[in-house]
Amino acid sequence: MGLVVSEEVREAIDAGRPVVALESTIIAHGLPRPRNLRVARELEDAVQQEGAVPATIAVLDGRPHVGLDKEQLERVANEEGIRKLGQRDLPLAMAAGASGATTVSGTALLAALAGIRVFATGGLGGVHRQWTVTQDESADLGLLARTRITVVCAGVKSILDVPATLQRLETLGVAVAGYRTDRFPGFYLSDSGHPVDWTLESPEQVAAVMRAQDTLRRPESALIVANPVPEAQQLDPALHARVLTEALHACEEQGVTGQAVTPFLLDYLVRHTDGASLEANLAAVRGNVRLAARIAAAWARG
């Protein structure tokens, strides 16, 4: 029932070599087949090209796996009924012998338990719009407030309340820095319209912050490295604004609530931007994966 760490990942951790954790929700739930498997392999290859070891994380038959082999990756990509597992779902899935792809919170927790310090994803969850009415906030934030891991992301999903999310991260004591930018990225967009207080210019600077976190010892919180999608690859901001407004209206009209809101809005954006939002998302993920591998290498150098 315990954590299953692949031989390659375990050897790399034990030897102090760079390792990058990768989530599996994008494979199982974020992309259509068969593209999802191609992207999963591409992201692992990108980590390896930067000299690090990829550790894609998922739960299979009730056992959390850190690092998947070829057959396991194919299973996550193709098997029907693969669940979506946040950190709260992990003990339930383990006890039930269920299989599932891990979200940001689930991946970050399992990565930290395995001794992995760097994690790459697309966009974080956060505080939802109309939070004062719905009290809807992603479990990502609370988990990152108590988990020592560095998360490379393109900000938070633009369907969320970005300023409220930044305020919540500040309240929770989670460090946030822009990578070569003083603006907080907007997931599909290079700039969410909101500033960040700190900017880091190199993987070595990020690793220095990680070492400073360890020097302070407490609290065990994350470091968010907000890496913007290149402007040339971002979703057209005017198109984004128009379609998101339409999506939010459709969500309200159809009475979509709770966990169904995020997939509904993201799917609406993909369909009504003719796939452009998906391409911007993938561009962001590719950049984050490469940067995470460079940070992991800088961290491993000590």
C-alpha positions as CSV (number, residue, x, y, z in Angstrom):
1,M,0.0,0.0,0.0
2,G,3.0,2.3,0.3
3,L,4.7,4.7,-2.1
4,V,6.1,3.0,-5.2
5,V,9.1,4.9,-6.4
6,S,10.6,3.7,-9.8
7,E,14.1,2.4,-9.8
8,E,15.3,5.2,-12.0
9,V,13.8,7.9,-9.8
10,R,15.0,6.3,-6.6
11,E,18.6,6.0,-7.9
12,A,18.6,9.6,-9.0
13,I,17.2,10.8,-5.6
14,D,19.7,8.7,-3.7
15,A,22.6,10.0,-5.8
16,G,21.5,13.6,-5.5
17,R,20.9,13.9,-9.3
18,P,18.1,16.3,-10.5
19,V,14.6,15.0,-10.6
20,V,11.4,16.8,-11.7
21,A,7.9,15.7,-10.7
22,L,5.2,15.8,-13.3
23,E,1.4,15.6,-12.7
24,S,-0.8,13.2,-14.6
25,T,-4.1,15.0,-14.7
26,I,-3.1,16.7,-17.9
27,I,-2.6,13.2,-19.4
28,A,-5.8,11.6,-18.2
29,H,-8.2,14.6,-18.2
30,G,-6.6,17.6,-19.9
31,L,-6.0,16.4,-23.4
32,P,-7.8,14.3,-26.1
33,R,-6.5,10.9,-27.0
34,P,-4.1,10.0,-28.6
35,R,-2.4,13.4,-28.2
36,N,-2.3,13.0,-24.5
37,L,0.1,10.2,-24.6
38,R,2.3,11.9,-27.1
39,V,2.4,15.0,-24.9
40,A,3.2,12.9,-21.8
41,R,6.2,11.4,-23.6
42,E,7.2,14.8,-24.9
43,L,7.3,16.3,-21.5
44,E,9.3,13.5,-20.0
45,D,11.7,13.8,-23.0
46,A,12.1,17.5,-22.4
47,V,13.1,16.9,-18.7
48,Q,15.7,14.3,-19.9
49,Q,17.1,16.7,-22.5
50,E,17.9,19.1,-19.8
51,G,19.8,16.5,-17.8
52,A,17.1,15.6,-15.2
53,V,15.0,12.5,-14.5
54,P,11.2,12.8,-15.0
55,A,8.9,11.5,-12.3
56,T,5.4,11.4,-13.6
57,I,3.1,10.7,-10.6
58,A,-0.2,8.7,-10.5
59,V,-2.1,6.2,-8.4
60,L,-2.6,2.7,-9.9
61,D,-4.7,0.0,-8.3
62,G,-4.5,1.9,-5.0
63,R,-0.7,2.3,-5.0
64,P,0.8,5.8,-5.5
65,H,3.6,5.6,-8.1
66,V,6.4,8.2,-8.4
67,G,7.9,7.6,-11.9
68,L,5.9,5.6,-14.5
69,D,7.2,3.1,-17.0
70,K,6.0,2.9,-20.6
71,E,3.0,0.6,-19.9
72,Q,1.9,2.6,-16.8
73,L,2.0,5.9,-18.7
74,E,-0.1,4.3,-21.5
75,R,-2.5,3.1,-18.9
76,V,-3.0,6.6,-17.4
77,A,-3.5,8.0,-20.9
78,N,-5.9,5.3,-22.2
79,E,-7.7,3.5,-19.4
80,E,-11.4,4.3,-18.9
81,G,-12.5,5.4,-15.4
82,I,-9.2,6.9,-14.3
83,R,-10.2,9.2,-11.5
84,K,-9.0,12.7,-10.7
85,L,-7.2,12.7,-7.4
86,G,-6.3,15.7,-5.2
87,Q,-4.4,15.2,-2.0
88,R,-7.6,14.7,0.0
89,D,-8.6,11.8,-2.3
90,L,-5.3,9.8,-1.9
91,P,-6.1,7.8,1.2
92,L,-9.6,6.9,-0.2
93,A,-8.2,5.8,-3.5
94,M,-5.5,3.7,-1.8
95,A,-8.0,2.0,0.5
96,A,-10.4,1.3,-2.4
97,G,-7.7,0.1,-4.8
98,A,-8.6,2.8,-7.3
99,S,-6.6,4.3,-10.1
100,G,-6.3,8.0,-10.7
101,A,-4.4,10.9,-12.1
102,T,-3.0,13.3,-9.6
103,T,-3.8,17.0,-9.6
104,V,-1.3,19.7,-8.4
105,S,-2.1,19.0,-4.7
106,G,-1.9,15.2,-5.1
107,T,1.3,15.4,-7.1
108,A,3.0,17.9,-4.8
109,L,2.3,15.8,-1.7
110,L,3.5,12.5,-3.3
111,A,6.6,14.2,-4.8
112,A,7.5,15.7,-1.4
113,L,7.0,12.3,0.3
114,A,9.4,10.7,-2.2
115,G,12.0,13.4,-1.6
116,I,11.6,15.4,-4.8
117,R,12.0,19.1,-4.5
118,V,11.0,20.5,-8.0
119,F,7.6,20.1,-9.7
120,A,6.4,21.4,-13.1
121,T,2.8,22.0,-14.0
122,G,0.7,24.3,-16.2
123,G,-1.4,26.5,-14.0
124,L,-2.3,26.3,-10.3
125,G,-5.8,26.2,-8.9
126,G,-6.8,29.1,-6.7
127,V,-9.7,31.2,-5.4
128,H,-12.7,31.0,-7.7
129,R,-14.7,34.0,-8.8
130,Q,-17.6,34.8,-6.5
131,W,-15.7,33.3,-3.7
132,T,-17.7,35.4,-1.2
133,V,-20.8,33.5,-2.3
134,T,-19.5,30.0,-3.1
135,Q,-16.5,29.7,-0.7
136,D,-14.8,27.8,-3.6
137,E,-11.1,27.6,-3.2
138,S,-8.7,25.0,-4.7
139,A,-7.0,22.5,-2.3
140,D,-3.8,23.4,-4.1
141,L,-3.3,26.5,-2.0
142,G,-3.6,24.9,1.4
143,L,-1.4,22.0,0.4
144,L,1.3,24.3,-0.9
145,A,1.2,26.2,2.4
146,R,2.4,23.1,4.2
147,T,4.6,21.4,1.7
148,R,8.3,22.1,0.9
149,I,8.4,22.0,-2.8
150,T,9.2,24.3,-5.7
151,V,6.4,24.6,-8.2
152,V,7.1,26.0,-11.7
153,C,3.9,27.1,-13.2
154,A,2.4,29.7,-15.6
155,G,0.5,31.4,-12.7
156,V,-3.0,30.3,-11.9
157,K,-5.8,29.4,-14.3
158,S,-7.1,32.6,-15.8
159,I,-10.7,31.5,-15.1
160,L,-10.0,32.1,-11.4
161,D,-10.0,35.3,-9.3
162,V,-6.3,36.1,-9.7
163,P,-5.9,39.0,-7.3
164,A,-7.8,37.0,-4.6
165,T,-5.6,34.0,-5.2
166,L,-2.4,36.1,-4.8
167,Q,-3.8,37.6,-1.6
168,R,-4.6,34.1,-0.3
169,L,-1.1,32.9,-1.1
170,E,0.3,35.8,0.8
171,T,-2.0,35.1,3.8
172,L,-0.9,31.4,3.7
173,G,2.8,32.4,3.6
174,V,3.5,30.8,0.2
175,A,6.5,32.6,-1.5
176,V,5.7,33.7,-5.1
177,A,8.3,35.0,-7.6
178,G,8.1,35.9,-11.2
179,Y,10.7,34.3,-13.5
180,R,12.4,37.1,-15.4
181,T,9.2,39.1,-15.0
182,D,7.7,41.5,-12.4
183,R,4.2,40.6,-13.6
184,F,2.2,37.5,-12.5
185,P,1.5,35.3,-15.5
186,G,-2.1,34.6,-16.6
187,F,-1.8,31.0,-17.6
188,Y,-2.9,31.4,-21.3
189,L,-1.6,35.0,-21.1
190,S,1.9,36.3,-20.4
191,D,0.6,38.9,-18.0
192,S,-2.5,38.5,-15.7
193,G,-2.5,42.3,-15.1
194,H,-1.1,41.9,-11.6
195,P,2.4,42.5,-10.3
196,V,4.7,40.2,-8.2
197,D,6.9,41.5,-5.4
198,W,10.0,39.4,-6.3
199,T,11.7,38.5,-9.6
200,L,14.2,35.7,-10.1
201,E,16.5,35.7,-13.1
202,S,18.1,32.3,-13.2
203,P,17.8,28.7,-12.1
204,E,20.7,29.3,-9.7
205,Q,18.8,32.2,-8.0
206,V,15.8,29.9,-7.6
207,A,18.0,27.2,-6.0
208,A,19.5,29.9,-3.7
209,V,15.9,30.7,-2.4
210,M,15.3,27.0,-1.9
211,R,18.4,26.7,0.2
212,A,17.4,29.8,2.2
213,Q,14.0,28.1,2.9
214,D,15.8,25.2,4.4
215,T,18.1,27.4,6.5
216,L,14.9,29.0,8.0
217,R,13.6,25.5,8.6
218,R,10.0,26.5,9.2
219,P,7.3,26.8,8.0
220,E,7.3,24.0,5.5
221,S,5.8,26.0,2.6
222,A,6.3,25.9,-1.1
223,L,8.0,28.3,-3.5
224,I,6.0,29.2,-6.6
225,V,8.1,30.2,-9.6
226,A,5.7,31.9,-12.0
227,N,7.0,31.4,-15.5
228,P,5.1,33.3,-18.2
229,V,4.2,31.7,-21.6
230,P,6.1,33.5,-24.3
231,E,4.1,36.4,-25.7
232,A,4.3,34.9,-29.2
233,Q,2.6,31.8,-28.0
234,Q,0.0,33.3,-25.7
235,L,-3.7,33.3,-26.4
236,D,-4.8,36.5,-28.0
237,P,-5.8,38.7,-25.0
238,A,-8.9,40.1,-26.7
239,L,-10.1,36.7,-27.7
240,H,-9.4,35.4,-24.2
241,A,-11.4,38.2,-22.5
242,R,-14.4,37.7,-24.8
243,V,-14.6,34.0,-24.6
244,L,-14.0,33.9,-20.9
245,T,-16.9,36.3,-20.3
246,E,-19.1,34.1,-22.5
247,A,-17.9,31.0,-20.6
248,L,-18.7,32.5,-17.2
249,H,-22.2,33.5,-18.4
250,A,-22.8,30.0,-19.8
251,C,-21.6,28.4,-16.6
252,E,-24.1,30.5,-14.6
253,E,-26.9,29.9,-17.0
254,Q,-26.5,26.1,-16.9
255,G,-26.1,26.0,-13.1
256,V,-22.7,24.5,-13.2
257,T,-21.2,24.4,-9.6
258,G,-18.5,23.0,-7.5
259,Q,-15.8,20.8,-9.0
260,A,-17.6,20.9,-12.4
261,V,-16.8,24.6,-12.9
262,T,-13.2,24.4,-13.8
263,P,-13.4,21.6,-16.4
264,F,-16.6,23.3,-17.9
265,L,-14.8,26.6,-18.3
266,L,-11.6,25.2,-19.7
267,D,-13.5,23.0,-22.2
268,Y,-15.6,26.1,-23.2
269,L,-12.4,28.0,-23.9
270,V,-10.9,25.2,-26.0
271,R,-14.0,24.9,-28.1
272,H,-14.7,28.6,-28.6
273,T,-11.0,29.5,-29.4
274,D,-10.7,26.7,-31.9
275,G,-8.2,25.0,-29.8
276,A,-5.9,28.1,-29.4
277,S,-6.3,28.0,-25.6
278,L,-5.1,24.4,-25.5
279,E,-2.0,25.3,-27.6
280,A,-1.2,28.2,-25.3
281,N,-1.6,25.9,-22.3
282,L,0.8,23.3,-23.8
283,A,3.3,26.0,-24.7
284,A,3.3,27.1,-21.1
285,V,3.7,23.5,-19.8
286,R,6.6,22.9,-22.1
287,G,8.4,26.0,-20.9
288,N,7.7,25.2,-17.3
289,V,9.0,21.6,-17.6
290,R,12.3,22.8,-19.2
291,L,12.8,25.5,-16.5
292,A,12.0,23.1,-13.7
293,A,14.7,20.7,-15.0
294,R,17.2,23.5,-15.0
295,I,16.2,24.5,-11.5
296,A,16.5,20.9,-10.4
297,A,20.0,20.7,-11.9
298,A,21.0,24.0,-10.1
299,W,19.6,22.6,-6.8
300,A,21.5,19.3,-7.3
301,R,24.8,21.2,-7.8
302,G,24.3,22.6,-4.3
